[in-house]
């Protein structure tokens, strides 16, 4: 019986995240267009989900989870492509090149289920 492994890069959701999410919520509530800076900040969501502009409701916890963890083995984020090499099915295993990890990511999380 094999194990499933997922490798995630953990992004530092700094003060900017709180400020941007607050602005986005306020604009949505008042039915005001989002500033371009807010739209750009939340661009990583668009790889797999709706843009922040198209969301009916802005759920801080869900958005934080989506932006906070990025799959570094199969993820679509251009910033993290090429971080993982090797083969999970052989003795060689996987190699994660931490020198290629962008500064905004501070940790690696490995999920395993057997």
N, C-alpha and C positions, 0 to 999 in steps of 0.2 A: 504494500500500500504506500503510495507516494504522498508527499506533502505539497501543499500549495504555498507559494511564497509571493508576496508583493513587496516591492521596495518603493518607498515614498520619500521625497525630499520635503522637508518641513520649512515653509517660508516664514520668516519673521513678520508677523502682522503687527507692525509698529503703530505709532500714534497716527500716522497717515490713514491707516485703515479705519480707525474710529471716526476720524474727521470726515473722510470720504463717504462712509456709510451714513453718517448723520446728514450730510448735505444731500445725498441721494434720497433718503427718506423724506426730508423736508420738501424737496422739489416735487417728488411724487405726490405727497400729500396736498400740495398747493397746485398740482397740475402744471408745473413749470418745467421747461426743457432743462435737462441736465447740462451743467457746464462741461466743455470738452475735456478739461482736466480730470473730471470724475469719470467720464466715459473711458478715457485712456487708462486710468488707474485700474479699472475693472476689466480691461481687455482680455486678460487670461481666462476669464469665464467663457468667452465666446468660442473657445476651441471645442468645448463639449456641451455648452449650455447657451441659453439665450443671453443676449447682451443685457447689461444693466438697464438700458432704456426700455427694453421690451418686457421686463418682468412686471407682472401685475402687483406683486407684493415683494417688498425687500426684506428678506429674512436674514438678519445679521448672522445668526448662528450657522445657517446653511451656507451662506456665501463665504463666511470665514473658513468653514471646513473645505469648501471647494477651492478657495484660493490658498488655503494654508497647507494643503497636502497635494503634491504633484507626483504622479507615477513616473519614476525615472527610467523604468525599463520599457514600458509601452506607451508612455505619455506622449502627447502631441506637442507639448511646449517646446518650441525651437531652442530655447535657452538651455535645455537639459539633454538634448539629443547627443548620443555618443558617450554618455557617462558610464554605461554598463557594457561590458564585453564578456566574452566567455560563453559557457553553455551550462545551463542548470541541470542538464541530463547526464553530464559526465563528471569524472573526478576533478576536472579542472575547476568546476564551479563558476561563479560569477565574480567579476572584478568591477568595483566601482571606483572610477577615477575622480577623487574628491577635488583635485586641482581644477577640474572643469565646472565645479559647482558654483553658480553665481552667488555673489555676496548676500543676496536677499534670502538665501536658504542657509539655515544655521544648523540643521540636524538631518539625520537620515533615520527613518523608521522602517523596520522590517516586520511585516506581518507573516505569521506562519500558522497554518492549520494542517494537522495530520490526522 
